[in-house]
Amino acid sequence: MKTNREIVIEFNTAFDTNNNDEIAKLIAEDFEWHMLGDSVIKGKENVLKFFADHPDMKVITVTKDYIIVDGDRASVAGEVQCTDKTGKIYDMDYCDIYELADGLIMKMISYTVNKKKAM
């Protein structure tokens, strides 16, 4: 059986590369994705539909500066540069918090902050 650390790392790799098949293997049927300050997507089917409906959202670069696992909770934080469907580039700091059970990710809470340009 995979460790929670391995599951979270595999999920992040799948997320960063738009690999919906791998994401589907790693999240629970009743998975919840809380994008704080924006929206909540509930259910594996709805999360996969979100990714399918946004194929132009792509990660350009990403770091994983912190990976912290404590029992059935984990957190990954770093910097990400991505595009939206219009091609606009976003530079953000992020922190994702995960709750796991029985080898699956049950919940992800995402914090993102747009970086400001240096003055």
All heavy atoms as an XYZ file, in Angstrom:
949
protein
N       0.844     -1.185      0.000
C       0.000      0.000      0.000
C       0.888      1.248      0.000
O       1.891      1.305      0.698
C      -0.912     -0.015      1.210
C      -1.869      1.135      1.260
S      -3.016      0.933      2.640
C      -4.296      1.996      2.084
N       0.480      2.229     -0.768
C       1.243      3.479     -0.853
C       1.089      4.288      0.430
O       0.047      4.262      1.076
C       0.733      4.319     -2.022
C       0.953      3.699     -3.365
C       0.361      4.576     -4.440
C       0.396      3.846     -5.768
N      -0.348      4.560     -6.794
N       2.130      5.044      0.735
C       2.041      5.964      1.870
C       1.239      7.189      1.449
O       1.084      7.480      0.253
C       3.438      6.411      2.335
O       4.031      7.225      1.307
C       4.328      5.227      2.659
N       0.747      7.918      2.431
C       0.014      9.157      2.122
C       0.906     10.152      1.397
O       0.455     10.883      0.516
C      -0.573      9.757      3.393
C      -1.779      8.982      3.873
O      -2.385      8.213      3.116
N      -2.143      9.158      5.124
N       2.186     10.175      1.737
C       3.133     11.060      1.045
C       3.204     10.688     -0.443
O       3.155     11.559     -1.304
C       4.508     10.971      1.698
C       5.545     11.870      1.053
C       6.909     11.737      1.757
N       7.859     12.650      1.197
C       7.998     13.926      1.530
N       7.241     14.450      2.462
N       8.900     14.688      0.951
N       3.311      9.399     -0.744
C       3.368      8.957     -2.138
C       2.081      9.303     -2.889
O       2.130      9.737     -4.044
C       3.619      7.445     -2.198
C       5.003      7.042     -1.742
C       5.149      5.546     -1.537
O       4.163      4.868     -1.170
O       6.281      5.052     -1.760
N       0.948      9.134     -2.233
C      -0.347      9.450     -2.864
C      -0.422     10.930     -3.204
O      -0.808     11.302     -4.313
C      -1.506      9.036     -1.937
C      -1.553      7.506     -1.817
C      -2.841      9.583     -2.450
C      -2.430      7.004     -0.687
N      -0.037     11.784     -2.266
C      -0.101     13.234     -2.496
C       0.869     13.651     -3.601
O       0.526     14.469     -4.464
C       0.157     14.002     -1.176
C       0.393     15.475     -1.429
C      -1.016     13.800     -0.223
N       2.056     13.087     -3.622
C       3.019     13.417     -4.680
C       2.497     12.952     -6.037
O       2.572     13.694     -7.029
C       4.406     12.824     -4.358
C       5.025     13.581     -3.176
C       5.324     12.878     -5.578
C       6.279     12.944     -2.608
N       1.942     11.745     -6.100
C       1.375     11.251     -7.364
C       0.218     12.130     -7.828
O       0.084     12.426     -9.016
C       0.904      9.807     -7.213
C       2.037      8.816     -7.169
C       1.552      7.378     -7.036
O       0.386      7.091     -7.394
O       2.353      6.544     -6.568
N      -0.629     12.544     -6.881
C      -1.750     13.421     -7.228
C      -1.242     14.747     -7.792
O      -1.752     15.232     -8.801
C      -2.633     13.677     -6.000
C      -3.745     14.640     -6.270
C      -4.911     14.215     -6.879
C      -3.622     15.973     -5.927
C      -5.938     15.110     -7.148
C      -4.638     16.878     -6.186
C      -5.812     16.441     -6.801
N      -0.250     15.324     -7.155
C       0.295     16.598     -7.632
C       0.882     16.464     -9.029
O       0.693     17.345     -9.873
C       1.330     17.142     -6.649
C       0.697     17.975     -5.571
O       0.650     19.187     -5.657
N       0.168     17.324     -4.543
N       1.576     15.387     -9.285
C       2.132     15.158    -10.621
C       1.009     15.044    -11.649
O       1.078     15.647    -12.722
C       3.006     13.889    -10.628
O       4.068     14.073     -9.691
C       3.573     13.616    -12.014
N      -0.042     14.300    -11.312
C      -1.188     14.148    -12.216
C      -1.891     15.486    -12.427
O      -2.262     15.843    -13.553
C      -2.157     13.112    -11.665
N      -2.065     16.241    -11.363
C      -2.715     17.550    -11.438
C      -1.923     18.491    -12.338
O      -2.484     19.162    -13.203
C      -2.823     18.123    -10.015
C      -3.631     19.369     -9.894
C      -4.964     19.314     -9.526
C      -3.063     20.610    -10.118
C      -5.720     20.466     -9.401
C      -3.804     21.776     -9.990
C      -5.148     21.698     -9.628
N      -0.604     18.510    -12.159
C       0.254     19.428    -12.912
C       0.333     19.083    -14.396
O       0.687     19.938    -15.209
C       1.672     19.443    -12.320
C       1.698     20.001    -10.906
O       0.726     20.656    -10.486
O       2.704     19.762    -10.214
N       0.031     17.846    -14.741
C       0.134     17.398    -16.135
C      -1.224     17.101    -16.761
O      -1.294     16.485    -17.831
C       1.034     16.149    -16.237
O       0.483     15.106    -15.420
C       2.465     16.463    -15.802
N      -2.299     17.514    -16.091
C      -3.668     17.302    -16.589
C      -3.961     15.827    -16.880
O      -4.616     15.497    -17.857
C      -3.941     18.138    -17.838
C      -3.881     19.618    -17.570
O      -4.053     20.059    -16.448
N      -3.609     20.399    -18.598
N      -3.485     14.946    -16.018
C      -3.687     13.512    -16.197
C      -4.936     13.074    -15.420
O      -4.857     12.610    -14.286
C      -2.445     12.746    -15.721
C      -2.538     11.263    -15.995
O      -3.618     10.713    -16.185
N      -1.385     10.621    -16.014
N      -6.102     13.228    -16.064
C      -7.371     12.931    -15.399
C      -7.504     11.466    -15.001
O      -8.138     11.157    -13.991
C      -8.547     13.340    -16.275
C      -8.712     14.840    -16.322
O      -8.069     15.575    -15.589
N      -9.576     15.310    -17.206
N      -6.944     10.551    -15.785
C      -7.036      9.130    -15.450
C      -6.343      8.851    -14.119
O      -6.868      8.104    -13.281
C      -6.423      8.265    -16.551
C      -7.231      8.311    -17.843
O      -8.448      8.611    -17.788
O      -6.648      8.057    -18.912
N      -5.179      9.441    -13.917
C      -4.448      9.234    -12.667
C      -5.137      9.951    -11.508
O      -5.213      9.406    -10.402
C      -2.999      9.706    -12.808
C      -2.099      9.294    -11.670
C      -1.942      7.786    -11.518
O      -2.116      7.038    -12.501
O      -1.644      7.345    -10.390
N      -5.645     11.153    -11.753
C      -6.386     11.876    -10.713
C      -7.555     11.019    -10.236
O      -7.795     10.876     -9.037
C      -6.873     13.249    -11.229
C      -5.685     14.201    -11.399
C      -7.915     13.852    -10.281
C      -6.021     15.493    -12.126
N      -8.283     10.425    -11.179
C      -9.450      9.599    -10.847
C      -9.092      8.427     -9.939
O      -9.888      8.038     -9.075
C     -10.116      9.100    -12.120
N      -7.900      7.880    -10.103
C      -7.461      6.746     -9.277
C      -7.126      7.157     -7.846
O      -7.118      6.319     -6.948
C      -6.212      6.096     -9.883
C      -6.439      5.431    -11.211
C      -5.109      4.914    -11.736
C      -5.211      4.454    -13.166
N      -3.889      4.076    -13.714
N      -6.852      8.444     -7.648
C      -6.318      8.899     -6.363
C      -7.321      9.633     -5.486
O      -7.022      9.909     -4.318
C      -5.099      9.791     -6.610
C      -3.927      9.107     -7.313
C      -2.905     10.133     -7.773
C      -3.287      8.082     -6.394
N      -8.496      9.954     -6.026
C      -9.482     10.692     -5.238
C     -10.720      9.828     -4.978
O     -11.071      8.964     -5.771
C      -9.877     12.034     -5.884
C     -10.549     11.860     -7.249
C      -8.666     12.946     -5.997
C     -11.063     13.147     -7.871
N     -11.368     10.091     -3.852
C     -12.565      9.358     -3.454
C     -13.768      9.799     -4.279
O     -13.776     10.898     -4.848
C     -12.834      9.600     -1.968
N     -14.785      8.960     -4.323
C     -16.016      9.292     -5.052
C     -16.643     10.575     -4.519
O     -17.193     11.361     -5.271
C     -17.029      8.142     -4.980
C     -16.643      6.924     -5.777
C     -16.559      7.173     -7.283
O     -17.345      7.973     -7.818
O     -15.678      6.558     -7.922
N     -16.554     10.790     -3.202
C     -17.154     11.982     -2.593
C     -16.108     13.070     -2.305
O     -16.274     13.896     -1.411
C     -17.918     11.612     -1.326
C     -17.056     10.918     -0.274
O     -15.909     10.526     -0.597
O     -17.530     10.766      0.865
N     -15.047     13.072     -3.089
C     -13.976     14.072     -2.989
C     -14.551     15.479     -3.023
O     -15.510     15.764     -3.749
C     -13.010     13.871     -4.170
C     -11.908     14.893     -4.265
C     -10.770     14.793     -3.488
C     -12.004     15.939     -5.160
C      -9.744     15.718     -3.601
C     -10.987     16.876     -5.281
C      -9.860     16.759     -4.501
N     -13.943     16.381     -2.251
C     -14.318     17.801     -2.258
C     -13.073     18.632     -2.514
O     -12.036     18.409     -1.889
C     -14.913     18.227     -0.921
C     -16.238     17.602     -0.622
C     -16.829     18.115      0.680
O     -16.309     19.100      1.257
O     -17.822     17.523      1.124
N     -13.214     19.608     -3.428
C     -12.125     20.545     -3.714
C     -12.615     21.941     -3.355
O     -13.483     22.494     -4.019
C     -11.717     20.474     -5.173
C     -10.566     21.356     -5.561
C      -9.714     22.039     -4.744
C     -10.149     21.652     -6.891
N      -8.786     22.733     -5.478
C      -9.040     22.508     -6.810
C     -10.599     21.274     -8.150
C      -8.382     23.005     -7.925
C      -9.947     21.755     -9.263
C      -8.847     22.610     -9.149
N     -12.060     22.497     -2.290
C     -12.420     23.832     -1.824
C     -11.363     24.811     -2.332
O     -10.216     24.780     -1.880
C     -12.456     23.867     -0.293
C     -13.524     23.005      0.283
N     -14.652     23.513      0.860
C     -13.642     21.647      0.360
C     -15.423     22.528      1.274
N     -14.830     21.377      0.980
N     -11.749     25.654     -3.279
C     -10.875     26.714     -3.775
C     -11.281     27.970     -3.018
O     -12.245     28.650     -3.400
C     -11.026     26.864     -5.288
C     -10.512     25.653     -6.037
S     -10.873     25.696     -7.798
C     -12.483     24.915     -7.821
N     -10.576     28.225     -1.922
C     -11.004     29.277     -1.006
C     -11.116     30.623     -1.707
O     -10.255     30.999     -2.497
C     -10.062     29.353      0.183
C     -10.073     28.095      1.054
C      -9.171     28.279      2.264
C     -11.471     27.743      1.507
N     -12.197     31.302     -1.413
C     -12.465     32.590     -2.030
C     -13.064     32.476     -3.408
O     -13.339     33.484     -4.060
N     -13.301     31.247     -3.886
C     -13.829     31.053     -5.238
C     -15.003     30.085     -5.243
O     -16.148     30.492     -5.362
C     -12.713     30.582     -6.176
C     -13.126     30.544     -7.631
O     -14.141     31.172     -7.983
O     -12.445     29.872     -8.418
N     -14.734     28.794     -5.121
C     -15.810     27.817     -5.255
C     -15.450     26.512     -4.567
O     -14.321     26.307     -4.123
C     -16.099     27.562     -6.732
O     -14.947     27.039     -7.370
N     -16.447     25.629     -4.508
C     -16.273     24.277     -3.992
C     -16.831     23.323     -5.041
O     -17.941     23.523     -5.531
C     -17.023     24.070     -2.652
C     -16.895     22.624     -2.187
C     -16.524     25.037     -1.597
N     -16.047     22.317     -5.385
C     -16.515     21.286     -6.311
C     -16.610     19.996     -5.513
O     -15.632     19.575     -4.890
C     -15.563     21.106     -7.508
C     -15.405     22.429     -8.256
C     -16.097     20.022     -8.445
C     -14.373     22.374     -9.371
N     -17.787     19.373     -5.534
C     -18.015     18.158     -4.762
C     -18.243     16.978     -5.691
O     -19.010     17.078     -6.655
C     -19.216     18.325     -3.836
C     -18.979     19.346     -2.753
C     -20.138     19.429     -1.797
C     -19.837     20.408     -0.679
N     -20.902     20.445      0.308
N     -17.578     15.877     -5.395
C     -17.752     14.640     -6.140
C     -16.691     14.443     -7.204
O     -16.328     15.380     -7.917
N     -16.198     13.200     -7.306
C     -15.170     12.859     -8.289
C     -15.623     13.219     -9.697
O     -14.875     13.822    -10.465
C     -14.842     11.367     -8.222
C     -13.791     10.933     -9.240
C     -13.639      9.419     -9.333
C     -12.889      8.879     -8.177
N     -12.488      7.460     -8.353
N     -16.840     12.867    -10.040
C     -17.352     13.126    -11.391
C     -17.310     14.615    -11.730
O     -16.919     14.997    -12.832
C     -18.780     12.590    -11.499
C     -19.383     12.720    -12.877
C     -20.778     12.101    -12.934
O     -20.984     11.010    -12.381
O     -21.651     12.754    -13.542
N     -17.694     15.470    -10.789
C     -17.697     16.912    -11.037
C     -16.286     17.487    -11.142
O     -16.050     18.405    -11.928
C     -18.488     17.632     -9.945
C     -19.957     17.346    -10.045
O     -20.502     17.167    -11.131
N     -20.628     17.269     -8.905
N     -15.358     16.949    -10.354
C     -13.967     17.407    -10.443
C     -13.383     17.037    -11.805
O     -12.762     17.870    -12.476
C     -13.115     16.814     -9.298
C     -11.633     17.066     -9.533
C     -13.542     17.416     -7.971
N     -13.607     15.809    -12.242
C     -13.093     15.384    -13.544
C     -13.746     16.171    -14.677
O     -13.100     16.506    -15.666
C     -13.293     13.880    -13.721
C     -12.515     13.015    -12.727
C     -12.862     11.548    -12.904
C     -11.024     13.250    -12.814
N     -15.034     16.502    -14.517
C     -15.721     17.333    -15.524
C     -15.097     18.730    -15.568
O     -14.912     19.298    -16.644
C     -17.212     17.420    -15.214
C     -18.002     18.219    -16.243
C     -19.470     18.243    -15.908
C     -20.328     19.017    -16.863
N     -19.774     20.078    -17.615
N     -14.757     19.277    -14.401
C     -14.115     20.582    -14.349
C     -12.836     20.570    -15.184
O     -12.601     21.461    -15.996
C     -13.807     20.981    -12.902
C     -12.994     22.230    -12.775
C     -13.601     23.475    -12.803
C     -11.606     22.175    -12.641
C     -12.844     24.639    -12.701
C     -10.847     23.326    -12.529
C     -11.468     24.563    -12.564
N     -11.992     19.560    -14.981
C     -10.749     19.478    -15.752
C     -11.019     19.273    -17.239
O     -10.361     19.878    -18.078
C      -9.842     18.373    -15.211
C      -9.222     18.698    -13.894
C      -9.447     17.911    -12.788
C      -8.407     19.805    -13.746
C      -8.882     18.206    -11.562
C      -7.830     20.119    -12.529
C      -8.078     19.319    -11.433
N     -11.995     18.446    -17.563
C     -12.332     18.196    -18.970
C     -12.861     19.465    -19.641
O     -12.595     19.704    -20.824
C     -13.353     17.071    -19.081
N     -13.583     20.277    -18.888
C     -14.152     21.521    -19.422
C     -13.135     22.652    -19.503
O     -13.426     23.705    -20.068
C     -15.330     21.983    -18.560
C     -16.546     21.092    -18.701
O     -16.591     20.262    -19.642
O     -17.466     21.217    -17.863
N     -11.951     22.475    -18.910
C     -10.919     23.516    -18.903
C      -9.585     22.971    -19.422
O      -8.557     23.070    -18.734
C     -10.748     24.074    -17.482
C     -11.968     24.750    -16.951
N     -12.956     24.069    -16.297
C     -12.364     26.036    -17.008
C     -13.923     24.921    -15.959
N     -13.579     26.122    -16.375
N      -9.579     22.428    -20.637
C      -8.327     21.826    -21.140
C      -7.228     22.847    -21.411
O      -6.058     22.472    -21.498
C      -8.767     21.142    -22.434
C      -9.942     21.957    -22.888
C     -10.643     22.360    -21.620
N      -7.575     24.117    -21.538
C      -6.575     25.144    -21.824
C      -5.879     25.656    -20.568
O      -4.918     26.413    -20.673
C      -7.216     26.313    -22.571
C      -7.763     25.888    -23.926
O      -7.134     25.030    -24.561
O      -8.821     26.393    -24.321
N      -6.359     25.255    -19.390
C      -5.674     25.624    -18.159
C      -4.470     24.705    -18.020
O      -4.622     23.496    -17.865
C      -6.608     25.478    -16.958
C      -7.699     26.501    -16.947
S      -8.895     26.309    -15.591
C      -7.906     25.834    -14.215
N      -3.284     25.273    -18.100
C      -2.064     24.468    -18.094
C      -1.053     25.031    -17.101
O      -0.893     26.240    -16.972
C      -1.426     24.465    -19.478
C      -2.342     23.967    -20.574
C      -1.816     22.707    -21.185
C      -2.639     22.297    -22.367
N      -3.548     21.257    -22.128
N      -0.387     24.128    -16.432
C       0.721     24.513    -15.555
C       1.963     24.679    -16.428
O       2.302     23.793    -17.211
C       0.961     23.449    -14.471
C       2.231     23.740    -13.699
C      -0.245     23.377    -13.532
N       2.618     25.832    -16.310
C       3.859     26.092    -17.046
C       5.042     25.653    -16.203
O       5.884     24.878    -16.648
C       3.973     27.590    -17.414
C       2.795     28.016    -18.296
C       5.302     27.855    -18.113
C       2.663     29.515    -18.463
N       5.096     26.165    -14.982
C       6.135     25.759    -14.030
C       5.500     25.639    -12.650
O       4.523     26.330    -12.343
C       7.304     26.765    -13.953
O       6.793     28.028    -13.493
C       7.995     26.945    -15.285
N       6.075     24.776    -11.843
C       5.577     24.617    -10.477
C       6.720     24.139     -9.590
O       7.585     23.390    -10.041
C       4.381     23.636    -10.417
C       4.798     22.234    -10.808
C       3.708     23.658     -9.058
N       6.729     24.647     -8.368
C       7.671     24.147     -7.371
C       6.874     23.511     -6.245
O       5.703     23.836     -6.031
C       8.556     25.268     -6.788
O       7.723     26.177     -6.043
C       9.307     26.013     -7.876
N       7.523     22.617     -5.565
C       6.950     22.017     -4.367
C       7.970     22.256     -3.257
O       8.804     21.416     -2.967
C       6.675     20.552     -4.602
C       5.603     20.465     -5.692
C       5.156     19.197     -6.076
C       4.130     19.126     -7.147
N       4.036     20.087     -8.163
N       7.893     23.449     -2.700
C       8.880     23.870     -1.711
C       8.686     23.185     -0.366
O       9.650     23.010      0.380
C       8.827     25.388     -1.536
C       9.124     26.117     -2.847
O       9.899     25.584     -3.662
O       8.567     27.208     -3.048
N       7.453     22.827     -0.062
C       7.151     22.150      1.194
C       6.180     21.008      0.929
O       5.160     21.204      0.274
C       6.507     23.115      2.207
C       7.388     24.274      2.559
C       7.257     25.489      1.885
C       8.350     24.166      3.555
C       8.075     26.559      2.195
C       9.171     25.235      3.859
C       9.030     26.428      3.181
O       9.844     27.481      3.485
N       6.500     19.842      1.434
C       5.580     18.709      1.444
C       5.592     18.195      2.875
O       6.613     17.709      3.365
C       6.007     17.595      0.469
C       6.048     18.129     -0.968
C       5.050     16.402      0.582
C       6.619     17.139     -1.983
N       4.468     18.367      3.551
C       4.373     18.009      4.961
C       3.242     16.998      5.111
O       2.133     17.223      4.624
C       4.096     19.255      5.827
C       5.217     20.283      5.635
C       3.935     18.869      7.295
C       4.907     21.658      6.179
N       3.522     15.880      5.755
C       2.515     14.849      5.980
C       2.460     14.546      7.471
O       3.492     14.335      8.106
C       2.843     13.562      5.186
C       1.785     12.504      5.424
C       2.970     13.868      3.698
N       1.248     14.548      8.005
C       1.032     14.218      9.415
C      -0.191     13.302      9.478
O      -1.329     13.772      9.398
C       0.818     15.480     10.235
C       0.668     15.193     11.722
O       1.008     14.077     12.167
O       0.202     16.092     12.451
N       0.051     12.016      9.543
C      -1.051     11.063      9.583
C      -1.859     11.116      8.293
O      -1.307     10.935      7.207
N      -3.161     11.387      8.429
C      -4.057     11.442      7.264
C      -4.245     12.851      6.718
O      -5.196     13.108      5.978
C      -5.419     10.839      7.625
C      -5.350      9.333      7.780
O      -4.454      8.721      7.172
O      -6.190      8.774      8.504
N      -3.348     13.744      7.078
C      -3.383     15.112      6.537
C      -2.031     15.425      5.920
O      -0.985     14.984      6.395
C      -3.704     16.119      7.622
C      -5.109     15.917      8.137
C      -5.583     17.040      8.937
N      -6.994     16.815      9.249
C      -7.651     17.495     10.131
N      -7.055     18.453     10.795
N      -8.917     17.239     10.365
N      -2.083     16.205      4.840
C      -0.849     16.583      4.155
C      -1.006     17.985      3.592
O      -2.120     18.488      3.421
C      -0.546     15.594      3.026
N       0.126     18.595      3.289
C       0.131     19.923      2.695
C       1.293     20.025      1.713
O       2.371     19.496      1.964
C       0.279     20.978      3.784
O       0.305     22.272      3.225
N       1.021     20.689      0.610
C       2.055     20.969     -0.386
C       1.983     22.458     -0.685
O       0.901     23.000     -0.930
C       1.842     20.152     -1.689
C       2.905     20.500     -2.719
C       1.844     18.661     -1.389
N       3.135     23.130     -0.671
C       3.170     24.566     -0.927
C       4.335     24.896     -1.843
O       5.367     24.229     -1.827
C       3.301     25.339      0.386
N       4.147     25.945     -2.635
C       5.206     26.383     -3.532
C       4.739     27.516     -4.412
O       3.861     28.298     -4.033
N       5.323     27.574     -5.589
C       4.986     28.601     -6.569
C       4.509     27.915     -7.847
O       5.004     26.848     -8.199
C       6.217     29.447     -6.880
C       6.762     30.175     -5.679
C       8.037     30.950     -5.984
O       8.240     31.358     -7.143
O       8.841     31.125     -5.058
N       3.559     28.553     -8.527
C       3.044     27.988     -9.768
C       2.833     29.114    -10.788
O       2.443     30.225    -10.432
C       1.725     27.202     -9.545
C       0.606     28.101     -9.041
C       1.298     26.474    -10.808
N       3.138     28.795    -12.019
C       2.840     29.680    -13.138
C       1.955     28.867    -14.074
O       2.305     27.744    -14.449
C       4.116     30.117    -13.849
C       3.874     31.162    -14.923
C       5.164     31.579    -15.603
O       5.781     30.770    -16.283
N       5.548     32.824    -15.405
N       0.793     29.421    -14.421
C      -0.138     28.691    -15.274
C      -0.871     29.653    -16.204
O      -0.781     30.871    -16.060
C      -1.132     27.905    -14.431
S      -2.083     28.916    -13.273
N      -1.582     29.057    -17.166
C      -2.360     29.850    -18.120
C      -3.831     29.503    -17.982
O      -4.191     28.418    -17.529
C      -1.934     29.567    -19.573
O      -2.178     28.194    -19.862
C      -0.480     29.897    -19.807
N      -4.666     30.428    -18.429
C      -6.092     30.146    -18.519
C      -6.474     29.966    -19.981
O      -5.598     29.945    -20.859
C      -6.917     31.230    -17.828
C      -6.868     32.591    -18.519
O      -6.335     32.705    -19.642
O      -7.378     33.563    -17.927
N      -7.772     29.859    -20.254
C      -8.222     29.581    -21.626
C      -7.906     30.704    -22.603
O      -7.859     30.477    -23.806
C      -9.712     29.260    -21.642
C     -10.593     30.402    -21.215
C     -12.040     29.981    -21.202
C     -12.912     31.110    -20.679
N     -14.291     30.707    -20.558
N      -7.649     31.907    -22.095
C      -7.314     33.021    -22.995
C      -5.812     33.118    -23.237
O      -5.368     33.939    -24.026
C      -7.794     34.366    -22.409
O      -7.041     34.672    -21.235
C      -9.283     34.343    -22.104
N      -5.038     32.298    -22.529
C      -3.583     32.351    -22.643
C      -2.930     33.285    -21.637
O      -1.709     33.403    -21.601
N      -3.757     33.933    -20.806
C      -3.216     34.823    -19.778
C      -2.391     34.004    -18.800
O      -2.782     32.915    -18.382
C      -4.349     35.532    -19.041
C      -3.860     36.502    -17.992
C      -5.008     37.245    -17.331
C      -4.458     38.159    -16.249
N      -5.531     38.849    -15.540
N      -1.231     34.527    -18.419
C      -0.330     33.832    -17.502
C      -0.532     34.366    -16.084
O      -0.582     35.580    -15.864
C       1.137     34.002    -17.940
C       1.345     33.330    -19.305
C       2.084     33.426    -16.902
C       2.716     33.547    -19.903
N      -0.636     33.439    -15.158
C      -0.770     33.769    -13.739
C       0.459     33.269    -12.998
O       0.884     32.130    -13.192
C      -2.008     33.089    -13.146
C      -3.305     33.618    -13.695
C      -3.867     33.078    -14.845
C      -3.960     34.663    -13.071
C      -5.057     33.560    -15.357
C      -5.158     35.158    -13.579
C      -5.699     34.594    -14.721
O      -6.868     35.080    -15.224
N       1.037     34.123    -12.150
C       2.126     33.751    -11.249
C       1.558     33.766     -9.837
O       1.102     34.817     -9.368
C       3.283     34.745    -11.344
C       4.078     34.596    -12.619
O       4.428     33.451    -12.955
O       4.349     35.614    -13.275
N       1.587     32.614     -9.180
C       0.951     32.525     -7.868
C       1.800     31.736     -6.875
O       2.588     30.881     -7.263
C      -0.409     31.832     -8.000
C      -1.402     32.561     -8.883
S      -2.986     31.716     -9.006
C      -2.565     30.321    -10.047
N       1.589     32.046     -5.624
C       2.026     31.192     -4.533
C       0.811     30.344     -4.175
O      -0.336     30.806     -4.287
C       2.446     32.017     -3.317
C       3.706     32.814     -3.587
O       4.721     32.207     -3.981
O       3.686     34.047     -3.387
N       1.043     29.098     -3.765
C      -0.085     28.240     -3.432
C       0.227     27.382     -2.221
O       1.375     27.130     -1.873
C      -0.459     27.335     -4.618
C       0.514     26.190     -4.819
C       0.284     24.952     -4.227
C       1.679     26.351     -5.559
C       1.188     23.913     -4.382
C       2.578     25.316     -5.720
C       2.327     24.103     -5.129
O       3.235     23.078     -5.275
N      -0.838     26.920     -1.597
C      -0.745     25.915     -0.557
C      -1.998     25.056     -0.660
O      -3.119     25.582     -0.637
C      -0.655     26.551      0.830
S      -0.543     25.311      2.149
N      -1.809     23.766     -0.839
C      -2.921     22.822     -0.886
C      -2.848     21.938      0.346
O      -1.782     21.417      0.692
C      -2.851     21.944     -2.140
C      -3.084     22.741     -3.415
O      -3.895     23.689     -3.389
O      -2.461     22.411     -4.436
N      -3.984     21.783      0.998
C      -4.085     20.934      2.178
C      -4.980     19.752      1.815
O      -6.027     19.921      1.187
C      -4.670     21.715      3.369
C      -3.753     22.894      3.704
C      -4.878     20.806      4.574
C      -4.342     23.877      4.676
N      -4.546     18.561      2.211
C      -5.245     17.332      1.841
C      -5.690     16.569      3.072
O      -4.976     16.524      4.077
C      -4.317     16.413      1.035
C      -3.770     17.045     -0.204
C      -2.566     17.743     -0.170
C      -4.451     16.968     -1.408
C      -2.052     18.344     -1.312
C      -3.947     17.562     -2.553
C      -2.752     18.249     -2.496
O      -2.258     18.849     -3.622
N      -6.858     15.929      2.953
C      -7.320     14.956      3.929
C      -7.436     13.625      3.196
O      -8.041     13.564      2.113
C      -8.661     15.360      4.519
C      -8.585     16.602      5.379
C      -9.930     17.009      5.962
O     -10.906     16.229      5.880
O     -10.008     18.125      6.491
N      -6.851     12.578      3.763
C      -6.841     11.264      3.131
C      -7.487     10.230      4.038
O      -7.497     10.374      5.265
C      -5.407     10.826      2.828
C      -4.625     11.709      1.859
C      -3.777     12.720      2.581
C      -3.788     10.871      0.940
N      -8.014      9.175      3.395
C      -8.554      8.031      4.132
C      -8.526      6.819      3.215
O      -8.848      6.929      2.016
C      -9.981      8.307      4.607
N      -8.126      5.701      3.750
C      -8.144      4.437      3.011
C      -7.418      4.513      1.673
O      -7.879      3.952      0.671
C      -9.585      3.960      2.800
C     -10.322      3.763      4.121
O      -9.700      3.267      5.083
O     -11.522      4.132      4.199
N      -6.298      5.242      1.627
C      -5.491      5.307      0.415
C      -6.011      6.241     -0.666
O      -5.525      6.211     -1.794
N      -6.996      7.089     -0.326
C      -7.550      8.041     -1.296
C      -7.579      9.447     -0.702
O      -7.665      9.617      0.516
C      -8.975      7.646     -1.696
C      -9.135      6.337     -2.446
C     -10.610      5.995     -2.588
C      -8.460      6.401     -3.816
N      -7.552     10.429     -1.584
C      -7.687     11.819     -1.144
C      -9.177     12.130     -1.056
O      -9.923     11.956     -2.018
C      -6.971     12.781     -2.109
C      -5.477     12.445     -2.163
C      -7.186     14.225     -1.669
C      -4.703     13.219     -3.202
N      -9.597     12.570      0.115
C     -11.007     12.866      0.371
C     -11.344     14.337      0.134
O     -12.441     14.657     -0.292
C     -11.357     12.519      1.829
C     -11.001     11.098      2.228
S     -11.868      9.853      1.274
C     -13.547     10.125      1.778
N     -10.360     15.197      0.436
C     -10.630     16.633      0.391
C      -9.339     17.370      0.091
O      -8.269     16.976      0.557
C     -11.191     17.074      1.739
C     -11.591     18.521      1.847
C     -12.190     18.760      3.237
C     -12.779     20.108      3.406
N     -13.356     20.286      4.751
N      -9.461     18.436     -0.707
C      -8.336     19.324     -0.970
C      -8.822     20.757     -0.756
O      -9.865     21.148     -1.282
C      -7.813     19.157     -2.404
C      -6.652     20.075     -2.736
S      -5.830     19.680     -4.309
C      -6.959     20.393     -5.492
N      -8.066     21.498      0.016
C      -8.342     22.915      0.240
C      -7.195     23.676     -0.398
O      -6.033     23.464     -0.053
C      -8.438     23.236      1.742
C      -9.521     22.376      2.398
C      -8.685     24.729      1.953
C      -9.509     22.428      3.913
N      -7.518     24.549     -1.350
C      -6.494     25.284     -2.098
C      -6.513     26.761     -1.751
O      -7.550     27.415     -1.837
C      -6.737     25.135     -3.608
O      -6.597     23.801     -4.015
N      -5.336     27.235     -1.363
C      -5.106     28.663     -1.159
C      -4.182     29.125     -2.280
O      -3.128     28.516     -2.505
C      -4.379     28.918      0.165
C      -5.125     28.535      1.408
C      -5.109     27.220      1.880
C      -5.820     29.488      2.139
C      -5.781     26.871      3.048
C      -6.485     29.149      3.312
C      -6.459     27.837      3.747
O      -7.121     27.491      4.906
N      -4.560     30.167     -2.984
C      -3.674     30.742     -3.999
C      -3.636     32.253     -3.823
O      -4.639     32.875     -3.471
C      -4.128     30.417     -5.440
O      -5.462     30.892     -5.637
C      -4.069     28.928     -5.712
N      -2.452     32.806     -4.064
C      -2.263     34.253     -3.969
C      -1.497     34.692     -5.210
O      -0.407     34.173     -5.486
C      -1.472     34.640     -2.705
C      -1.238     36.142     -2.649
C      -2.165     34.142     -1.445
N      -2.073     35.621     -5.964
C      -1.373     36.156     -7.124
C      -0.190     36.979     -6.651
O      -0.294     37.775     -5.716
C      -2.307     37.044     -7.965
C      -3.327     36.227     -8.722
O      -3.021     35.149     -9.226
N      -4.547     36.734     -8.784
N       0.943     36.759     -7.308
C       2.146     37.520     -6.977
C       2.038     38.914     -7.566
O       1.521     39.115     -8.656
C       3.393     36.840     -7.546
C       3.713     35.537     -6.886
C       4.983     34.991     -7.467
C       5.370     33.725     -6.771
N       6.722     33.336     -7.122
N       2.576     39.862     -6.849
C       2.641     41.233     -7.361
C       4.004     41.461     -7.973
O       5.011     40.913     -7.519
C       2.386     42.220     -6.228
C       0.982     42.116     -5.696
C       0.688     43.181     -4.676
C      -0.754     43.049     -4.237
N      -1.132     44.079     -3.304
N       4.033     42.241     -8.980
C       5.310     42.582     -9.631
C       6.133     43.456     -8.702
O       5.601     44.293     -7.987
C       5.056     43.322    -10.952
C       4.212     42.543    -11.944
C       4.986     41.411    -12.534
C       4.150     40.716    -13.579
N       4.480     39.354    -13.806
N       7.438     43.272     -8.736
C       8.339     44.100     -7.931
C       8.256     45.540     -8.394
O       8.103     45.824     -9.582
C       9.766     43.591     -8.032
N       8.354     46.449     -7.474
C       8.255     47.878     -7.822
C       9.618     48.458     -8.028
O      10.592     48.062     -7.548
C       7.526     48.631     -6.724
C       6.089     48.135     -6.593
S       5.238     48.768     -5.152
C       4.841     50.418     -5.670
